[in-house]
Structure formats: structure tokens, C-alpha cells
């Protein structure tokens, strides 16, 4: 349906701008069709909290992307793309990993305890360090540490706290394989590439032209769009929003594809194709 820009000549700037518009369009769909449900859950269960927390983090990332419009923002956009990919994989893992909800909730406490202990230990070893460590860190470790360690030992028997880096007890590549499908493909094809522009070092920046960065920005926005769609799709399934809202999946697909139409006539035809009488 969409026409290629400038007579089928690849224009990385125009493609990147269209991808940016897609993100904005999906975000508008999100706020109109899904935000209310996720923000007004009554008496949320632990499972609801897991979905809600990941959704809230994704929305915050998208809000950041929508103000990062300059080429110099590329590193920040790349970091957000990686984060969204990780969040999408996490959301999909909830129905794949046994006891995922309990693991996700307890792991949050494990991370808090590990952080508190690390800060306190460093401050004790370096008392003159300009780190403001109040007594709350030590109090938390003293009052909650034993219970958190017991929960960790029960849920991940034989796994040391220092070795537990994710609630699924899998590295990201293993998690991507676990969920399979498009997220496995995105991870295999783009995660390490995005990391080149996030980690320190020359790789990914040395001898890269401005046009090269513009093309890479298009790739990065593609990852963002697919990850965002994956998260929203899981929420639609989890909360059965397709029962409450007519053609919600078609509306999301319209939000994704409409920015690639080139004329009002194409946009109208696409709306009719996807929504029929609801357009």
C-alpha cells in the first residue's frame, strides 16, 4: 500500500522520519485504547503488577523516544531500543517460565537487597567516598535480608545471590530463544549491533558516516516498533481487550501502517481494508 519515497530511491532520512511517526502513531493508539485499562486496574493481582510494571516502563521509554529527534540522540535511542526489546521478551516469558510471577516479584527484592549491601560495603571500605549512605540501606538489609535470602533459596535452590542476574535465571540470548518467534529474530539480528552504540569503545562509531547513522537510526526504530507492538499484543491477549474494543488488533495494525501511506486516498483505502465499517 505504501509507496517508496522518491521514486524507489532509499532515503534514510525520510525512512527514519516515517519510523518516528509510526512510534508516535502507535503511542496514540496505546493511550486511546489501552492506557485506561492498564492505569485503572482494580485490586491488581501479583500477575497484574508484573504486566503493569513492564507496560509502565515501556510507556516511559516511548515517551523519551518521542522527544529524541536529533541525530545526536542516536545513542540514547539505541539504549531505549535495547530496553524495549528486553521488556518485550520479559512480558512474553511470563507464560513460558514456570512460576514466572513469583520469580519476577521476588527477584525485585533480591535486586534491592544486593544493591543495598553493595553500597554499604563500598562505603565501609571507602569511608571518605562522596556517597551519601544513610542508615536505610543497612536497616533494609538487616530487617529484610534473611527473609529475601530464604525466598531466593526456595525459588532458585542452589543458586547464589551473586549468580542470579535475572528472574528467569537465563541470560538474554537464552531468554530470546525461550520465547522464540520475532523476538528471537530481533535479538539475534540487532541486539549486539545496538550494543556497539551503547558500550564504550570505538566499535560502531569509527569511520561511520552521517548517512550511515541515519540508516542505523531506521534500523533502531524498527526494533522499537516491533518490541512496542509485541508488548501491546501481549496486553491485548492477557486482558482480552479484543472482547471489549471492536477490532483492536486491526486498529493497532492501522496505527503501525498508516504513516507509510503517501496520499489521503491511500490512507482511506488502508483504513477501509483494516477496519471496514469501523473506519
N, C-alpha and C positions, 0 to 999 in steps of 0.2 A: 504493500500500500504506500509506504513512504518512498519518496524519490530521493536519490542520492544527490548531495549538494554539488553544484557547479558542474553539471554535465558529467557525472560519474567520476569526477576527479576527487581523490581523497583529500579533504581539507581537515587536518587535525584540530584546528581552532574551532571550526563550525561543529565538528562532531562532538568535541568536548563541551561546547555550549549547549548542544542538544541533550547530551547526557545529564548535564547540570539541571536542565529544565525537566528532565524525566524525574530526577530525585525530588525536585520541588513539587511536581505533579503527584507523585506517589505520596508525598508527605501531606498534601492537601486531602487526598483520598483517605489517608490514615486518620487525620484529625476529624474528618466529616463522618466516617463510617465506623471507626474502631476506637478512637480515643475515649469517647464517653463510656464505653463498656469497660475498658481497662482501668479507667480512673475512678469508677464508681462501684467496684466490686464490693458487695456487702458481705461482711464476715468472711474474708478470704481465708481459704484453707492454706496449709503449707504449700500445696501444689500450685494454688493460685499465686502465692507470693513468689514462687520461682518464675512463673511466666511473667508476672507483673514487673518484677525487678529487671529481668532481661529486656523486656519491652521498654521500660523507662530508660534504661541505659542506651538502648538503640535509638530512641527518640532524641535523647540528649546529643548523641553523636551526629544524628541527622541535622539537628538544629545548628550544630557547629559547622557542618559542611556548607550549609546554606549561607553562611557569611564568609566563607573562604573562597573568594572568587578570583584571586590573583595568582599568576604563575608561581610567584614566590611562596605561595601557600602549599606547594605540592607536597612537601614532607609531612605537613600536618594532615593533609587529605589522605596520604598513603597510610599513616598511622591509624586514622579512623577506619579506613577500608579494612585493615587487618583486624581491628577490634570488632567491626561488624561481622566479619567472617567468623571470628571466634564465637561471638554471641549467637549467630545463626546455628552453628554446629552444636553449641550447648543446648539451645532450645530443642533441637531435633533429638539430642541424646536423652532427653527426659523420658521418652517412651522406648528407649533402646537399652539403657543401662539399668539393671535391677536395683531397686530401692534408690532410684535417682533423686527423688525429692529429699529423702532423709539425708543422703550423702551431700547434696548441694547445701542444705541448711547447716549441717554440722561442719562442713568444710569452711563455711564462712567464719565460724567461731575458731576453727583451727588456725586460719589465717590471721585473725585478730590476735590470738594468743602468741603466735610465732612473731608477729610484728612487735607486740609489747615487750616480749622477752628480749628480742634483738636490740631494741632501743635502750632498754635498761642495762643490758650487758655492755653495750658500747659506751654508755655514759659512765658506768662504773670504771671501765678500763681507761677512759679518757675524760677525767673529771673537768678539765678545762675546755672541753669542746663546746662550741656555741650551739648546743642543742638543749632546748628547754624541755626537760623531762620532769613533769610533775608527778605526784605520787599516784595518780590514777592508773598509770601503766603498771606499777608494781602491785597496786591493790587489785587490779583486774587479774593479773597473773596469780596472785595469792588466793583470791576468792573463787575464781572460776577455773583455774588451770587444771586442778585434779579432775573435775567433772568433764571438762573438754577432752583431756587426755584419755579418760575412761571411755567416752563416747567414740573417740577415734579408734582406740584399740578394739572396741566391739565391732565397729563397722568395717574397719580395714585391719583385720588381725595380722600381726606380724610385720606391719608397715610402720616404720619410724616416722615421726612427725616431720623430720627434715627431708624425708624421701617422698612425702605426699605433696605433689605440686599441683594437683587438680583433683576435683571431687570424683571424677571417673577413674582416677589413678591410671591415666593414659596420657601420652604426650599428644600434641595437637595432630600430628600426622596420623597417629593411631585412632584418634577420635574422628577425624575426617573419613578414614576408611570404615569406621564403625557405622557412621550414618550413611555413607555411600552416596550415590547419585550425583547431583550437580555440585553439592558442597565438597565432595571428594575431588571432583574435577577442578573446581575453583582453587582448592588448596594446592593440588599438585601443579597446576599451571601458573598460579600467580602469587602464592603466599611468600615463597622465597624471593621472588622478584621484587615484591613490595618491601621486603625486609632490607633489600640493598639500599633503599632510600630512607630507611629509618635508623639503621645501626650506624655506628661510627665507621670511618674509613673512606677511601676514595672510590670503592666499587659502587657503580651506579651513578656517579657524578662526573668522573674523569672523562673528558672528551665527549660529553653528551651535549648535543646542540639544543638550542631553544626549541626547534621543531621537534626534536626527539622527546623533550619533556612534555610538549603539548600532546604528542601521540600517547605517551605514557599516562598522561592525565586522563585520556579517554579510556584506556585500559583500567585505570584505577576506579573511575566512575562506574564502569561496567561491573566490577566486583561489588561496589557499594550497592548498586541497584539490585543485583541478584541476591545479595545477602539480605537486604531490607525486605525484598519480596518473600524470601524464604521464611523470615521471622513472622511477617504478617500472615502468611499462609498457614503457619502452624497455629497462630492465634485464632484464625477463622475456623480451623478444624477443631481446636480444643474447646472453643466456646460456642460452636455450632452457629456462628453468625450467619451462615448461609440460610438458616431457617428463619431468622428474624429480618433479614435485609434481602430484598429481591435482587438476584443476580450480583451478589457482592464480588464474586470472583471475576465476573465479566467487567465490573466497574474498575477493579484493580488492574485488570489487563488493559482497559481503556486508558487509565492513568499512565500506564507504562508506555503505551504505544502512541498515544495522541501527539506528543511533542515531535514525533518523526514524520507527521504529515506535513505537507508543504502548502496546501491550499485549504480554504474553508470547505470546499467541495469534498476533498479527501477526508477531512475531519468528520464531516457529516456522514459520509459513507461508512467510515470506520465505526462511528457511534451506532449507526443503524445495524451494522453487521454484528456488533458485540452485544448491543442492548435491545435491539428490535424496537418494540413499542415503548420501552422504558427510557429511551434516549431523550 
